[in-house]
Every structure is written in structure tokens, then in C-alpha cells.
Amino acid sequence: MTKRPLWSGLALVGALRARASGGLAREAHGVSIDTRTLQPGDLFFAIKGETRDGHDFVRMAFEKGAAAAVIDEAHAPELSGAGPLFVVRDVQRSLESLGARARERSAAFIAAVTGSVGKTSTKDMIRLMLSRFGETHASAASYNNHWGVPLTLARMPAEARFGVFELGMNHAGEIAALVAQVRPHVAVVTRIAPVHLEYFGSIEKIADAKAEVFSALDGGVAIINRDDGFYERLAAAAGPTANHVFGFGETERAHARLLSYEPAGEGALIEAEVLERRLRFRIGAPGKHIAVNALAALLVGAVFDVDLEEAAAAFAEFTPPSGRGRREKIATPDGEFTLIDESYNANPTSMRAALQLLGGAATGPGGRRIAVLGDMLELGPQAAELHADLAQDLIDASVDLLFTSGPLMSRLSYAAPDSMRAAHRATPLELEEAVLAAVRAGDVVMVKGSNGSRMARIVSALKSAFAREMAN
């Protein structure tokens, strides 16, 4: 089957505000900024990052089959003859221009998702749900920043019926700039939590920065977590631009309300009421926080006028993204243990949710609940206290063994009960050996920390070490 063209060469000249050099590419089938994932027929943008310059990879892009490359004037002489080029003043701005053109030509229903926690899983649930009703385009992974959002827009097919965009930030004004590009019909805020507190100084300022997602609604719909302590603040911010504000959560005042949550195997059975309609469905991942965010997805579906019974049925196929609660059975010579990978990121709110999930996980015969935790970063002056405050959550989750890494997690290690404290090390590399020596069949092991704390290293070590052991 021939891949459908995404952009014609002539359309690109106008959208990019570029001059063509080395011949005009006839068409592009995709858009890329990374030669590691570039596919033949992609248009390659030579974005200059903090550590690498995409111009250094233009020739590699053509070797891998790029249809053309977007470069700046300064690099045009040295790249002359490499292949079809679109020469522009500023590559980042040209990516944004192409994203803007994609949005202009689209008749899709567009949803934007932000929040301190749960953005990616909520975006993925909305994508999974809407895909049952038409072609749905969504952000890949966590492409939610100044290059990820225009890249996702530029990749959106003209024929898409739905678009789902994740928006992130670490400073005020960032979401306002991103949502102005997306121009959604619906904007979702999952939850406000002390994330990037170091840059904002207060959680109130974080809430205000997230509320920027409503600034481009232009009469659309705001969907906000009704259980969140900042609901009223967010709803007030949405008022000037939203025609409707809907809440989701467990409170009776929610328009989409969780009525019951029952763990069932690797998922849960849910009963909910969405806009006065009773729904019963299965979700393919455990965690009440995931079930609550599924209600936000259903409100998006209601706004887009899809069948809610069929929409809810889609969640049975949901699995958490890598590093965000994905579960895996790891074989050992004596049986299996369960690995819960939460290594992508962490803050006090998501850490408590993950520990609650660990506490509800069933161990095997003789198994234990093991928490392997790394630092939660960007929490500012309160960081040490916010780490130590998790001690009661460990107790409530019936954690048997606690392994910690990093200077901040040392505070939690000191605060935890002596019987629980297994090992603390300065780095994940130093902690690996202790964790590997402790894990046995029947255990449930949860690994979590901020991305910068590098806890994914321990996830990889657990997988590879036992794979080698089983191979011998």
C-alpha cells in the first residue's frame, strides 16, 4: 500500500517561507527532527538543540532516505549538493510555520491536554478512544514542548478527524504560546501538583501557568479535575474563553463522576456517571488516578459527540506508556516477579499515587513489596521536606523493602521505619547491585524517580540481569 503524501513540495515552499535549493522535492510523507527515527520520505528539520545541531546530520538524513531537509542560510553553502533543501532564516520558526499551516488546513476536532501529572496517559486514552470513530492524530510520547508541539502539528494529516495534543511547561507563558498554535476546541487540565516548584515558587503560580491552556479556546470547552483544590481557580480562568466548564472526579459535583473502582487482574472494573449517563467498563491498567483521568477522556468524547458506550469500551485496551506505570513479569530461575516501571518522572503527587498502586498489587508466594526510589527534582527549597513526608505513604502501602538513590531521597530513607530501610546509595549505578541481590520470585518491585535521577537504569538492569541468568 502506497503511503499517503503529507505535504507537496510546492505547499512546503509557501508554508516554510523558504527558497528551494538542489531541486524541489515532489512530496514528503512525514516530518522528522531526529535521524535515529527518520523514515524514508520524511522532511528533515535541522533543529539546533542545546547539545547538538541538526545541520550536522543533514547528510545522514539523506542517506536514510529523507525527501528534503530544512536548513538555515548559514549552512546552505556547505550543504549544497547534499539533496533537496529548503533554505530558511530560522529552522525552528519554519517548523512552527508548517505547524500553523497544518492547523489552518485541518477540519479536525482538536483537544489539548495539560496538567502537572497524568498528561501523557490521559492523552493516550483520548487517542485510543477517538480512534474508534475516525482517523486520530496525537502527540508521540511526550512531545509537549516548543519543538514537540509544532512537530506534532506539522505531522497532522489533512484528513484527520481528531487531533490530541499534550502541552507541557516549566515556566510561565510557555503553555500560552503552545496553545495558540494548537487552537483546541477542548482543553483538559488533569491535576495541579508541586512540579517545577523550583521555577515557580508556589503551587498557585503553577496552577495559573497551567490555566493558560484555556487562553485559545475561543468559545470551546474546559474540562477540569473537580477534586483538585485549584478547581475554582482554574474554572475562573477558563470563564472568559470557554462556553462550558465540565468537571471530572469522585465528588458529587462532577459532571463525570467515578462511582466505583474495583481492581481486576492487571486492570480495573469501573462504574461511572458521565453527564447523567451510567457507564460500566473495564480499563486495562490499575490505579484509581488512571480511572479518574479516563473520565476526562469520556467528557472529551461527549463534547465531540461520539457514542459513550463504545468510547468507554476502548479503555480495556489501554496500557500505560513506558516509564509511567507499565507492568512486566520478569522470569527468574525460581519463578516470576512483577516490575512496575514508573521511572520516567516523579513529584510528590505522582509518587503517592504510585505507592498506592504498589500497595494494592498482589505479591506471589513469599513475595514482598519493594520500592526503589530516586530523587524528585525541581521542588525548590521544600524539596527535602517533601521527600521525608512520603514516609507515611510507604507505611500505608505496606512496603517491605525501601531502596533509595540520591541526596534528596536520603531524607526519606532516614524517615522510613528501620525495618523497611534496605539500602541507600548516592547514584542508581551504585544502587543496582543491592537491588539485584534482593529481588526474588513473588516480589512486586516499583521503580520511580524524576527523569533526571536516572532510575530507568535500574529498570534496564533488572530486565537484563535476569534475562542473562535465564539464558545461562
N, C-alpha and C positions, 0 to 999 in steps of 0.2 A: 504494500500500500504506500503510495507516494505521500510524503509529508507535506502538509499544507503550508504554503508560504505565509510568513508572519508579516513581512514588510517587503515592498518592492523597492528596487534601487532608486527610482525617481522619488518615491514618497520619502525615502530616507534623506535625500539631498535637502528637501524642504524642511522636514521635521528637525534635522540636526543643524540646519543653517550652516551647511558645510560646502566645501568645494571638493569635487571628486578628483582623485589622482591615481594614476596607474590603472585606469579603466573603471567603468561603472559596474558594480555588482548588480546582477539582474534581480536578485531577491535574497532575503535572509529568512531562515526558518526558525531562528531562535536568537537570544541575546545573552552574551556572557561577559563576565569581567574576570574570569579565572580559567587559565588554560588547563588546569587539572580536571575540570569538569566540562570543558568546552566540547560541543558536539559538532560534527561536520555540518556546514551550512549556517553556523552561528555568526552573528555580528559581534565582533570583539571590541569592547571599550577598554582602552589603555588607561585605566584609572590609576592615579598616583596615591598610594596609601602611606601610612606612617613609616613603614619599613621597606616597602618595595614599590617600584614604579612599573606600571603595566606596559610602558613602552619597551622595557627590556624583554618582554615576552611576545611582542607582536610577530616576530618571525616564527616562533614556536606555534603561535596560534594558526598561522597559515599552514605550517607543516601538518597540523592536526585537522585541517580542512575548513578553516574559517572562511566565510563568504567574503568578508571585508573587515577592516579594522578602523576604529575611530581614534585619531591621534591629534595631538596639538601641533601648532605651526612650528614650534621649536624643534620637533623631532622629524619633521617632514623630509628634510634633505637626507638624513642618514637612513630613513626607511623607504626612500624612493626605490621602486622596483620590487619591494617585498611582496606586493599584491595590491588588490583594490583597496584604496584608502579614502576615508572621509576626513578631511583636514579641518579642524575647528580651533577656535580660540581657547576653549576650556572644555576638557573632556567631561568633567562632572556636570557642568551646566548643560552640555549637549545630551547627556543621559537623562537629565531632568526634562529637557525639551521633548525628547522622544516619549518619555512617560506621559507628559502633558498631551501630546498628540494622540497617544493611545487612549487616554481618558476621554478626549474630545470625540473620538470616533465611536466610542462604546455606548451601547444602549443597555448595558448590564445593570442589574440591581447590585449596589455596592454596599458592603458592610465593613466597618473599621473596628478593630478590637485593640484596646489598651488596658492597662491596669498594672499594679505592682507585682501580682502573681497570677498565674493561670492564663496568660495571654496566648501562648502557643497552643496549649491543649484546647482552649476554647475556640481558637481559630481553626484548629484541625477538626473539631466536632462540627462546626458550622460548615466547613468544606465537605466533610463526609455526608452530612445531612442534605445539603443543597445539590450534591452530585446526583442524587436520585431524581432530580427534577429538571436537569439540564446541564449543559457544559459549565463547569465551575472552575474558575481560575483563582489561585490562592498563593499567598506568600510561601516560599520554600523555607523550611527550617525556621530560623528566627530572623529573616531578612526584614528588619523593622527600623533601620536607621537611615541616615542621609543618602546612602547609596542603595540600600536594600529595597526601600520603598519605590524610588523611580525605576529601579531594575525590574521589580515585580510588575509595575505598570507597563513598562516597555515590552514585557513578555506577554501581556494580556491579549489573547486573540480577539479580533473584531467581532467574532461570532459568539463569544462567551455570553451566557445568560446571567451568570452571577460572578461577582468578584469579592474576595475576602482578604483583607489587608490587616496585618499586625503592625502596630505602631509602638515604638519604644522611645525612651528618652533618658538622659542623665543630667539635663539642665532645662531651665525654664525657657519656653519659646520654641523648643525643638518639635514638640508634637503639633503646635500650631502651623509650623512650616510644612510638616509632612501631611497633615490632614488637608491642607489647602491644595496639595497635589492630588490626593485621593478623591476628595469631594464625595463623601459617602452619603447614602440615603439613611443608613442606620449606624449609630456609634455605640459601642458597648464598653463599659468600664467594669472589669471583673471584681477588683478589690483594691483598696488602698492599704499599703503596708510600709514600714520603715526601710525602704530600699533606696540606695543612693543618698541616704540621710546626710552623709558627709558633705554633699554638694548643695543640699537644700537647707539644712539647719533645723527644719521642723517638718513633721508629717503633714501639717496643714499646707505647707508650701508644695509638698509632693502632690496632695490632692488637687490643688489649684493647677499644677502643671499637667496632671492627667486630664483635668476638665477642659483643657484646650482642644481635646478631640471633638467637642461639640461646636467649635467655632465655625466650622464649614458645613454644618448640617443644612442650613437654608430651608427650614421647614420640615426637616426629617424627623427621625425618631431616636430618642436617647433611651438606652437600656442600662440600668444601674443596679448593682447589688444592694438589695433593700435591707440586708442585715448589716451592711457596713456602717460604721459610726460616722462616716462622712457622706451618707446618702443625701441628707438635706442640703449640704453644701454643694454637692455635685448637681443635684436636681435644680438648685437655684442658678447654677452656672449654665445649665442647659436651657433654662427658660427662654432667653432671648432668641434662640435659634431653632429650638425643637418645637414641633407642633404637638408631640406627645412624649411623655416620660413614663416608661414602664420599669417596674422593679421586679427583681427575682430573688428568691432565697427561701428561708424557712418561716419567716414571720407571716402572720395572717394578712398583713397589709400588702404582701407581694402579689403582683399580677400573675406571676408564675411561681407557684409555691410547692416546695418539696413536702409531701405528706408522709412518706415512709421510705426508709432506706434499709435494705436487707442484704448483707453480704452473701454472695452466691458464687463459690468457686473463685475463679480469677476475676470476677466482676461483681455486679450487684443488681438486685431487682428494685425497681423504682416505682413509686406511685406519686403522681404529681397532678396539680391542677393548673392549667395554663389558660388564662383568660376565660375562666369558668368552665373549662372542659377537662374532664377527668381522663388521665392517661396512665397506663401501666406499661412499662417497658424494661428491657434489660440493657445494662451498659457494660461494655467489655473490659472495664478496668475498675478496680476497687477505689474507695475513697469518697467520703461524703462531699468533699470540696469539688471533686470532679462531677458528681451528680448535680450539685448546685449550678455549676457552670454549664451543664447540659441544658438547664432551664433557660439560661441566657440565649443559647443557640436556638431553642424552640421559639422564643419570642422573636428572634430574627426571622425564623421560618414563618411565623404568623404574620409579621409585617409584609413579607414577600409573598403571602397568600399561597403557601404550599399546604398540602394535606398533613396535619399534625400527627396522625396515627402512623403514616408512612415515614414521616420525618423522625419520629421517636424510634422507630424500628431500626433505623440506620445505626444507632449508638451501640447496638450489640456487636458491631464490627470494629468499634473504637479500641485502639491500643495506644498507650501513652508514647509520646516521642522519646527517642533515645536520650538518656540522661535525665528524664523527667518522670521517673516512676515506673519505667519498664521493668517487668519481672522476667526472670530467666531461671530455668532449672539447670544447675551445674552438676555434672556427674563426678562422683568420687569413687575410689575403689570400694567403699562401704555403702554407697547409696548416693542420694542427691541432697544438695542444699539449695535453697532459694536465694537468688541475688536480686535485690531491688536497687536499680541504678537511678539515683537521684543526684548524680554528680554534676549536672550542668550548671546549677546555680542554687543559691540559698539566701534566705533572710529569715528573721525570727518567725514571721507568719508561715512561710512555706516549710520551715524546719519543724514547727509544731504540727502542721498537717502531715508531714512525712512520718514523724514519730507516732502520731495517732494511727497512721496506716500500718506501721511496723507493729504496734501494739495489738492490732486486730488480725495480724497474719498468723495463720496456723503453722506451728512447728511440727516437724516429724518426730518419731520416737527418739527421746533423749535429746531433742534439739533445743536450741536456745535462740533468743532474740539478740542480735548483735548490731550495735550502732557504730558505724565508722564515720566520724565527722571531721570536716575541715573547717577552717575559718569562714565566717560570714563577713564579707568585705564591704567597704564604703558605708559604714554605720556611724562614723564620726566619733565625737567624744564619749558617747554612751556605749561604744562597742563592747568593752569588757563586761559591763553590767548586763547587756543584752545577751551575751553568751552565757554568763553564770546563771541567768534567770531560767535557762532551759532545764535545770536540774530536776525540778518537779515534773516536767513533761517526760523526762526519762523514767522517773519512778511510775508515773501514771501509765506509761506504755509497757511496763513490766520488762524493761530492757535488762538482760542478764549480763552482758559484757559491753563496755564502752571503750572504744579506741579513738583517740583524738590526735589531730595534727595541727600545728601552727601556734603562734603566740597567743592568739585570742582564745582558741579552744582550750588552752591550758587553764583558763579561768573556769570553764565548765568542768574540766577534769577534776580540779580541786573541789568544786562544789558538789560533785556527784558522790553518792554513797561509796564507801571504801570497797564494799563487796562487788560493786559494779565496775569499778575502775580497772581496766585491763592493761592499757599502755598509752602513754603519750610520747610523741616524738615531734621534733621540730619541723619535719617535712614528710610528705607522703612517701617519698623514696625510703626514708628511714623507718617508716611505719609498716611498710609492706611485709617484711619478714615476720613481724609479730602477728599480723592479721592472718597470713597464710598458715602459720603454725597453729593457730587457734581454731580455724574453721573445720567443721566436721559435718558428716551427713546428718540431716534433720534440722540443721540450723536455718534461720532466716537472717540474712545479712543485708543491712541497708547502708549504702554509701552516699553521703551527701556533703556538699560544701559549695561555696561560691566557685565559679568557673576559674577564677584566678588562683584558687587554693589547690588546683591540680588534682582533685580527688579522683578524676577519671583514670588516673594512673593506677589506682588500686583496683578499680573495676577491671581494667585490662589485665592486671597481674593475677587476679582471681581466676579469670577465664583462661588465660594462657597456661598458668601453672598446673591447674587440674587437667587441662587438655593434654599437656605433656605427660602428666602422671598416668592418665588413662591410656595413652598411646604406647607406653613402655610395658 
